[in-house]
Amino acid sequence: MRTARWALIGAGGLVMVYAIAGALTDPDVKGGALLFLIGVLVAHDGVLLPLTIGAGALAGRLVPMPVRTLVRAALLVSLAVTVVALPLVLGRGRAVDNPSLLPLPYGRGQLETYAVIWAATGVAALVAARRRRSAGPADDSRAGRRSRQPRSHKPPSPNG
């Protein structure tokens, strides 16, 4: 496993070096494109990644264990929707003299998408809770939980 991991890391590094060398030597790639790519890298590593880690850690503290994974998944999907939809919601590229550019209410669409994501998360949480209730305590050991059985506190008998 360790050899495969290092092989994949090396292959990924070589692909990145090839891509950077190609971008630097391509006459069609202008300085603005490189600045944009650097900006995307800084925004990802400096803003999105810390926000994602922070939201996951906060969900780990505030959200009950049975639905924690569902909430974290919904947060990640919501973040992806935000990243994709934000330029449209902000109206980047909209021209006053051309109403057919970005003609839809993208803010409302983004809110509707959030509503669908979180409604689906709620339904999945309800289904999971119903399954846990119907499975009963005998099924807890299969899920990695120990069933709670009262312990006997009898002193050991002298015979052995």
Summary of the structure (lengths in Angstrom):
residues: 160
radius of gyration: 26.0
end to end distance: 50.0
largest distance: 98.2
contacts: 306
relative contact order: 0.05
helix: 72%
strand: 1%
